[in-house]
Amino acid sequence: MCGARQTVRKTSTFSTTSTSFTDVTDLSITVTTGPCPVLLILSSTVNGSNLNVRTFLTFNVDGSDKGASTGGLVSARLPDGASSDVVTMTYLTDQLSAGSHTFKVRMRVSTGTGYLIADNDGEIQFTLVEM
């Protein structure tokens, strides 16, 4: 039977200087699924410490990053370090085997510091919907 749904809300900003994909703190979901595909959705605001920062995001399913090996699924480069932009990332998995699966949001930067912003204006949301 399919139909699991879960949302994780992060209310604190995440930052990284890592040029390799790293787990975003508190944005992980472990759930037992049926033999079904899963839709993953991330909604957040991003920015960087300066003009040269490019932020890359991906989903990780059971230890495997999705999308391009260095580019992930989504990237953002903002016109200056003071700007921020809304990012929405989605990914539909292939049919998974029935059992426990772990889903994570991962992030890296090209240089400098990248941020997933959670503040008084909004939170970071990571949602899983079993199809």
MARBA-3410 file (N, C-alpha, C, O; in Angstrom, 1 decimal):
131
0.8,-1.2,0.0,0.0,0.0,0.0,0.9,1.2,0.0,1.8,1.3,0.8 ~ 0.6,2.2,-0.9,1.4,3.4,-1.0,0.5,4.5,-0.4,-0.7,4.4,-0.2 ~ 1.2,5.6,-0.1,0.5,6.8,0.5,1.2,7.5,1.6,0.6,8.5,2.1 ~ 2.4,7.1,2.0,3.1,7.8,3.0,3.3,9.3,2.6,3.6,9.6,1.5 ~ 3.2,10.2,3.6,3.5,11.6,3.4,4.2,12.1,4.7,3.8,11.8,5.8
5.2,12.9,4.5,5.9,13.5,5.6,6.5,14.8,5.2,7.1,14.9,4.1 ~ 6.5,15.8,6.1,7.2,17.1,5.9,8.0,17.4,7.0,7.6,17.3,8.2 ~ 9.3,17.8,6.8,10.2,18.3,7.8,10.4,19.8,7.6,10.6,20.2,6.4 ~ 10.2,20.5,8.6,10.4,22.0,8.6,11.6,22.4,9.4,11.7,22.0,10.5 ~ 12.5,23.1,8.7,13.7,23.6,9.4,13.5,25.1,9.6,13.3,25.9,8.7
13.7,25.5,10.9,13.5,26.9,11.2,14.8,27.7,11.5,14.8,28.8,12.0 ~ 15.9,27.0,11.2,17.2,27.7,11.4,18.0,27.7,10.1,17.9,26.7,9.3 ~ 18.8,28.7,9.8,19.5,28.8,8.5,20.7,27.8,8.5,21.3,27.5,9.6 ~ 20.9,27.2,7.4,22.0,26.2,7.2,23.0,26.9,6.3,22.7,27.6,5.3 ~ 24.3,26.8,6.7,25.4,27.3,5.8,26.5,26.3,5.6,26.7,25.4,6.5
27.1,26.4,4.5,28.3,25.5,4.2,29.3,26.2,3.3,29.0,27.0,2.5 ~ 30.5,25.8,3.5,31.7,26.2,2.7,32.2,25.0,1.9,33.2,25.1,1.2 ~ 31.5,23.8,2.0,31.9,22.6,1.4,31.8,22.6,-0.1,30.7,23.0,-0.6 ~ 32.8,22.2,-0.9,32.7,22.2,-2.3,32.3,20.7,-2.8,32.2,20.5,-4.0 ~ 32.1,19.9,-1.8,31.5,18.5,-2.0,30.1,18.5,-1.4,29.9,19.2,-0.4
29.2,17.7,-1.9,27.9,17.6,-1.4,28.0,17.2,0.1,28.7,16.2,0.4 ~ 27.2,17.9,1.0,27.2,17.6,2.4,25.7,17.6,2.8,24.9,18.3,2.3 ~ 25.4,16.8,3.8,24.0,16.7,4.3,23.6,18.1,4.9,24.4,18.7,5.6 ~ 22.4,18.5,4.6,21.8,19.7,5.3,21.2,19.2,6.6,20.4,18.3,6.6 ~ 21.7,19.8,7.7,21.3,19.4,9.0,19.8,19.5,9.2,19.2,20.5,8.8
19.2,18.5,9.8,17.8,18.4,10.1,16.9,18.3,8.9,15.7,18.5,9.0 ~ 17.4,17.9,7.7,16.6,17.7,6.5,16.7,16.3,6.0,17.3,16.1,4.9 ~ 16.3,15.4,6.8,16.4,13.9,6.5,15.1,13.3,6.9,14.5,13.6,7.9 ~ 14.6,12.4,6.0,13.4,11.6,6.3,13.6,10.2,6.1,14.1,9.8,5.1 ~ 13.3,9.3,7.1,13.4,7.9,7.0,12.0,7.4,7.1,11.3,7.7,8.1
11.5,6.6,6.2,10.1,6.2,6.1,10.1,4.8,5.5,10.9,4.4,4.7 ~ 9.1,4.0,6.0,8.9,2.7,5.4,7.8,2.8,4.3,6.7,3.3,4.5 ~ 8.2,2.4,3.1,7.3,2.6,1.9,6.9,1.2,1.4,7.4,0.2,1.7 ~ 5.8,1.3,0.6,5.5,0.1,-0.2,6.3,0.1,-1.4,7.2,0.9,-1.6 ~ 6.0,-0.8,-2.4,6.8,-0.9,-3.6,6.3,0.3,-4.6,5.6,0.0,-5.5
6.7,1.5,-4.3,6.1,2.7,-4.9,7.2,3.7,-5.2,8.2,3.7,-4.5 ~ 7.0,4.6,-6.2,7.9,5.7,-6.4,7.5,6.8,-5.3,6.4,6.8,-4.7 ~ 8.5,7.7,-5.1,8.3,8.7,-4.1,8.6,10.1,-4.7,9.6,10.2,-5.4 ~ 7.8,11.1,-4.4,8.0,12.4,-4.9,8.7,13.2,-3.8,8.1,13.3,-2.6 ~ 9.8,13.9,-4.0,10.5,14.7,-3.0,10.4,16.1,-3.5,10.6,16.5,-4.6
10.2,17.0,-2.5,10.0,18.4,-2.8,10.8,19.2,-1.7,10.6,19.0,-0.5 ~ 11.6,20.2,-2.2,12.3,21.1,-1.3,11.9,22.5,-1.6,11.8,22.9,-2.8 ~ 11.5,23.3,-0.6,11.2,24.7,-0.8,12.1,25.5,0.2,12.0,25.3,1.4 ~ 12.9,26.5,-0.3,13.7,27.3,0.5,14.1,28.6,-0.2,13.8,28.8,-1.3 ~ 14.8,29.4,0.6,15.5,30.6,0.1,17.0,30.4,0.2,17.5,29.9,1.2
17.7,30.7,-0.9,19.2,30.6,-0.9,19.9,31.9,-1.1,19.3,32.8,-1.7 ~ 21.1,32.0,-0.6,22.0,33.1,-1.0,23.4,32.7,-0.7,23.7,31.6,-0.2 ~ 24.3,33.6,-1.1,25.7,33.3,-1.0,26.5,34.5,-0.3,25.9,35.6,-0.3 ~ 27.7,34.2,0.1,28.5,35.2,0.8,29.0,36.3,-0.1,29.3,37.4,0.3 ~ 29.0,36.0,-1.4,29.4,37.1,-2.4,29.0,36.7,-3.8,28.4,35.7,-4.0
29.3,37.5,-4.8,28.9,37.4,-6.2,29.4,36.1,-6.8,28.7,35.5,-7.6 ~ 30.5,35.5,-6.4,31.1,34.3,-7.0,30.5,33.0,-6.5,30.9,32.0,-7.0 ~ 29.7,33.0,-5.5,29.2,31.8,-4.9,28.0,31.2,-5.8,27.1,31.9,-6.1 ~ 28.2,30.0,-6.1,27.1,29.2,-6.8,26.8,28.1,-5.9,27.6,27.4,-5.4 ~ 25.5,28.0,-5.6,25.0,27.0,-4.6,24.3,25.8,-5.4,23.5,26.1,-6.3
24.7,24.6,-5.1,24.1,23.4,-5.7,23.4,22.6,-4.7,23.8,22.4,-3.6 ~ 22.2,22.1,-5.1,21.4,21.2,-4.2,21.0,19.9,-4.9,20.9,19.8,-6.2 ~ 20.9,18.9,-4.1,20.5,17.6,-4.6,19.7,16.8,-3.5,19.8,17.2,-2.4 ~ 19.0,15.8,-4.0,18.4,14.8,-3.0,19.3,13.6,-3.0,19.9,13.2,-4.0 ~ 19.4,13.0,-1.9,20.1,11.7,-1.7,19.1,10.7,-1.3,18.3,10.9,-0.3
19.0,9.6,-2.0,18.1,8.5,-1.7,18.9,7.2,-1.4,19.6,6.7,-2.2 ~ 18.8,6.8,-0.1,19.5,5.6,0.3,21.0,5.6,0.0,21.5,4.6,-0.4 ~ 21.6,6.8,0.2,23.0,6.9,0.0,23.5,7.3,-1.4,24.7,7.4,-1.6 ~ 22.5,7.5,-2.3,22.9,7.8,-3.7,22.4,9.2,-4.0,21.2,9.5,-4.0 ~ 23.3,10.2,-4.4,22.9,11.5,-4.8,22.3,11.4,-6.2,22.7,10.6,-7.0
21.3,12.2,-6.4,20.6,12.3,-7.7,21.0,13.5,-8.5,21.6,14.5,-8.0 ~ 20.9,13.4,-9.8,21.3,14.5,-10.7,22.7,14.3,-11.1,23.3,13.3,-10.9 ~ 23.3,15.4,-11.6,24.7,15.4,-12.1,25.6,15.3,-10.9,25.3,15.8,-9.8 ~ 26.7,14.6,-11.1,27.6,14.3,-10.0,28.2,15.6,-9.3,28.4,15.6,-8.1 ~ 28.4,16.7,-10.1,28.9,17.9,-9.5,27.8,19.0,-9.4,27.9,19.9,-8.5
26.9,18.9,-10.3,25.8,20.0,-10.3,24.6,19.7,-9.6,23.8,20.5,-9.3 ~ 24.4,18.4,-9.2,23.2,18.0,-8.5,21.9,18.2,-9.3,22.0,18.0,-10.5 ~ 20.8,18.6,-8.7,19.6,18.8,-9.4,19.2,20.2,-9.7,18.6,20.6,-10.7 ~ 19.7,21.1,-8.8,19.4,22.6,-8.9,20.6,23.4,-8.6,21.4,23.0,-7.7 ~ 20.9,24.5,-9.3,21.9,25.4,-8.8,21.4,26.8,-8.9,20.5,27.1,-9.7
22.0,27.7,-8.1,21.6,29.1,-8.0,22.8,30.0,-7.9,23.7,29.7,-7.1 ~ 22.9,31.0,-8.7,23.9,32.0,-8.6,23.3,33.4,-8.6,22.6,33.7,-9.5 ~ 23.5,34.1,-7.5,22.8,35.4,-7.3,23.7,36.6,-7.7,24.9,36.4,-7.7 ~ 23.1,37.7,-8.1,23.9,38.8,-8.6,24.8,39.4,-7.6,25.8,40.1,-8.0 ~ 24.6,39.3,-6.3,25.5,39.8,-5.3,25.3,39.0,-4.0,24.3,38.3,-3.9
26.1,39.2,-3.0,26.0,38.5,-1.8,24.9,38.9,-0.9,24.5,38.2,0.0 ~ 24.2,40.1,-1.3,23.1,40.6,-0.4,21.8,40.0,-0.9,20.8,40.1,-0.2 ~ 21.7,39.5,-2.1,20.5,39.0,-2.7,20.2,37.6,-2.2,21.1,36.9,-1.8 ~ 18.9,37.3,-2.3,18.5,35.9,-2.0,17.4,35.5,-3.0,16.7,36.4,-3.6 ~ 17.1,34.3,-3.2,16.1,33.8,-4.2,15.5,32.6,-3.7,16.1,31.8,-3.0
14.2,32.4,-4.0,13.5,31.2,-3.7,13.9,30.1,-4.6,13.9,30.2,-5.8 ~ 14.1,28.9,-4.0,14.4,27.7,-4.8,13.4,26.6,-4.5,13.1,26.3,-3.3 ~ 12.9,26.0,-5.5,12.1,24.8,-5.3,12.7,23.7,-6.1,13.0,23.8,-7.3 ~ 12.9,22.5,-5.5,13.5,21.4,-6.2,12.6,20.2,-6.0,12.1,19.9,-4.9 ~ 12.4,19.5,-7.1,11.5,18.3,-7.1,12.2,17.1,-7.7,13.1,17.3,-8.6
11.9,15.9,-7.3,12.5,14.7,-7.8,11.5,13.5,-7.6,11.1,13.3,-6.5 ~ 11.2,12.8,-8.7,10.4,11.6,-8.6,11.3,10.4,-8.7,11.9,10.2,-9.8 ~ 11.3,9.5,-7.7,12.2,8.3,-7.7,11.6,7.3,-8.7,10.4,7.4,-9.0 ~ 12.3,6.3,-9.0,11.8,5.1,-9.6,11.0,4.4,-8.6,11.1,4.8,-7.4 ~ 10.4,3.3,-8.9,9.7,2.5,-7.9,10.7,1.9,-7.0,11.7,1.3,-7.4
10.5,2.1,-5.7,11.3,1.6,-4.7,10.9,0.3,-4.2,9.7,-0.1,-4.4 ~ 11.8,-0.5,-3.6,11.4,-1.8,-3.0,10.6,-1.5,-1.7,10.9,-0.4,-1.1 ~ 9.7,-2.3,-1.3,9.0,-2.1,0.0,10.1,-2.2,1.1,10.9,-3.1,1.1 ~ 10.0,-1.3,2.0,10.9,-1.3,3.2,11.3,0.1,3.6,10.7,1.1,3.2 ~ 12.3,0.2,4.5,12.7,1.4,5.0,13.7,2.1,4.0,14.6,1.5,3.5
13.5,3.4,3.8,14.3,4.2,2.9,14.6,5.6,3.6,13.8,6.1,4.3 ~ 15.8,6.1,3.3,16.2,7.4,3.9,16.5,8.4,2.8,17.1,8.1,1.8 ~ 15.9,9.5,2.9,15.9,10.6,1.9,16.6,11.8,2.6,16.2,12.2,3.7 ~ 17.5,12.5,1.9,18.2,13.6,2.5,18.3,14.8,1.5,18.3,14.5,0.3 ~ 18.4,16.0,2.0,18.8,17.1,1.2,20.2,17.4,1.4,20.7,17.4,2.5
21.0,17.6,0.2,22.4,17.8,0.3,22.7,19.1,-0.5,22.0,19.5,-1.4 ~ 23.8,19.7,-0.1,24.2,21.0,-0.7,25.7,21.2,-0.8,26.4,20.6,0.0 ~ 26.1,21.9,-1.7,27.6,22.3,-1.9,27.6,23.7,-2.5,26.7,24.2,-3.0 ~ 28.8,24.3,-2.5,29.1,25.6,-3.1,30.3,25.5,-4.0,31.1,24.6,-3.9 ~ 30.4,26.4,-4.9,31.6,26.5,-5.8,32.7,27.2,-5.1,33.9,26.8,-5.3
32.4,28.1,-4.2,33.4,28.9,-3.4,32.7,29.6,-2.4,31.5,29.8,-2.4 ~ 33.4,30.2,-1.4,32.7,31.0,-0.4,31.8,30.2,0.5,32.0,29.1,0.8 ~ 30.7,30.9,0.9,29.7,30.3,1.8,28.3,30.4,1.2,27.9,31.4,0.7 ~ 27.6,29.3,1.2,26.2,29.2,0.7,25.3,29.0,1.9,25.6,28.4,2.8 ~ 24.0,29.6,1.7,23.1,29.5,2.8,21.7,29.0,2.3,21.3,29.4,1.2
21.1,28.2,3.1,19.6,27.9,2.9,19.0,28.7,4.1,19.3,28.5,5.2 ~ 18.2,29.6,3.8,17.7,30.6,4.7,16.4,30.2,5.4,15.4,29.9,4.7 ~ 16.4,30.3,6.7,15.1,30.1,7.5,15.1,31.3,8.4,16.1,31.4,9.2 ~ 14.1,32.1,8.4,14.1,33.3,9.3,12.6,33.7,9.5,11.7,32.8,9.3 ~ 12.4,34.9,10.0,11.0,35.3,10.3,10.1,35.3,9.1,8.9,35.2,9.2
10.7,35.4,7.9,9.9,35.4,6.7,9.6,34.0,6.1,8.7,33.9,5.2 ~ 10.2,33.0,6.6,9.9,31.7,6.1,10.8,30.6,6.6,11.9,30.9,7.1 ~ 10.4,29.3,6.4,11.1,28.2,6.9,11.5,27.4,5.7,11.0,27.6,4.5 ~ 12.4,26.4,5.9,12.8,25.5,4.8,11.9,24.3,5.0,11.7,23.7,6.1 ~ 11.3,23.8,3.9,10.4,22.6,3.9,10.9,21.5,3.0,11.2,21.8,1.8
11.0,20.3,3.5,11.3,19.1,2.8,10.2,18.2,2.9,9.8,17.7,4.0 ~ 9.5,17.8,1.8,8.3,17.0,1.8,8.5,15.8,0.9,9.1,15.8,-0.1 ~ 8.0,14.7,1.5,8.0,13.4,0.8,6.5,12.9,0.6,5.7,13.0,1.5 ~ 6.2,12.5,-0.6,4.9,12.0,-0.9,5.1,10.6,-1.7,5.6,10.6,-2.8 ~ 4.6,9.6,-1.1,4.7,8.3,-1.7,3.5,8.2,-2.7,2.4,8.5,-2.4
3.9,7.9,-4.0,2.9,7.9,-5.1,2.2,6.6,-5.3,1.3,6.4,-6.1
END
